[in-house]
Amino acid sequence: MPKVTPFQSIRPVPELASRIAALPYDVYNRAEALSEIQKEPLSFLRIDRAETQFSDDVDTYDARVYVKAKELLDAMIADGSFIIEEVPCYYLYELTMDGRSQTGIVACSDLDDYQNQQIKKHENTREDKELDRIRHVDITDAHTGPIFLVYRSIQEINEIVSQSKAQPTLYDFTSSDGIIHRVWCISDPAITARLKELFAQIPCTYIADGHHRCASAVKVGLKRRQDNPDYTGDEEFNRFLSVLFPDDQLYIMPYNRVVKDLSGQSKDEFLSAVKAAGFLVEYKGRNPVSPAKKGCFGMYLSDGWYLLTAHNTLLSSDPVKGLDVSILQDNLLGPLLNITDPRTDKRIDFVGGIRGLKELERRVASDMTVAFSMYATSISELLSVADAGLLMPPKSTWFEPKLRSGLFIHRLS
């Protein structure tokens, strides 16, 4: 019985929402984040990536960075850029990209649900990446980036969402990347109570995106419990900021791969090895290959594009081994290119599908040798892996559009 609760949000005044809202902190490197802030001084990246407020000789993870983030957040609340909601509310957050919309419910999810695996994950996290957000959450005393969760669609929740969207919006703006963002508030006690009941009836929710943010938020909450041994469970540090979407509205893009070299093989030797490994190889020239079905892969080398089709013997009904990212890893990247651990191998990089196939061609022309375009992992595959208690290979899913940070903030105390 997941606890999905309303909360008293800190949020931008409507006239500043479009300027404050920012893509997640981990979309940018340091230089890109600084460039965004120079273009928009009110961008929430100032707070999420506060190292941009220092010269380059100050380390990204210097203790002063997190103190600065708190100073900036507190200052924006003090100067009226943010307001504090008077009562606990749910919010609806609709994102529209290329004419396709998805609407999530902004709420707080429960630390114990994560601990008890009622919030299911499909990826492992890295401790070094967690530490940054642990410090950020702990020192700012706030969850500033929501966790992207998914639940299996429920008709009554859909009806409440549809009815609530008939009310006036809190925010309605189009970001620079063309995404339309609209937000509504649900504050009616009867409706918030019913939503809470409905979520309590579902068996679980799933992390779609934000595994590191979620793990970090939970660890800060556990630390606060240790510091407050008489906690009741009602304290704000027992929950974290999330946006929950029904599974039938989500869109997953492929997460493509690029590799530095052919592991000592010539191009002809490599192509022969790919065929011997169980792939049908078809040369497509300069026509970019976007796979049209499972078990197919685009491959780009300096002489052009190839379509790879995995033989039936390479396919599997196993929730993880049957993923296209696993088929490529287990039968080509690992045995033929010696990429045994894609999490740590410096010879492989990952390119989100939003960047398009031209980005794969650019990488091969600049710093890589071979690129692979993938068929996107489906939401049903993600849920199946999580339900089985298994983990996907790294970089299996790329969700679009991305949730903006800075529209909703949850204080821990």
Disulfide bonds with the S-S distance in Angstrom:
none
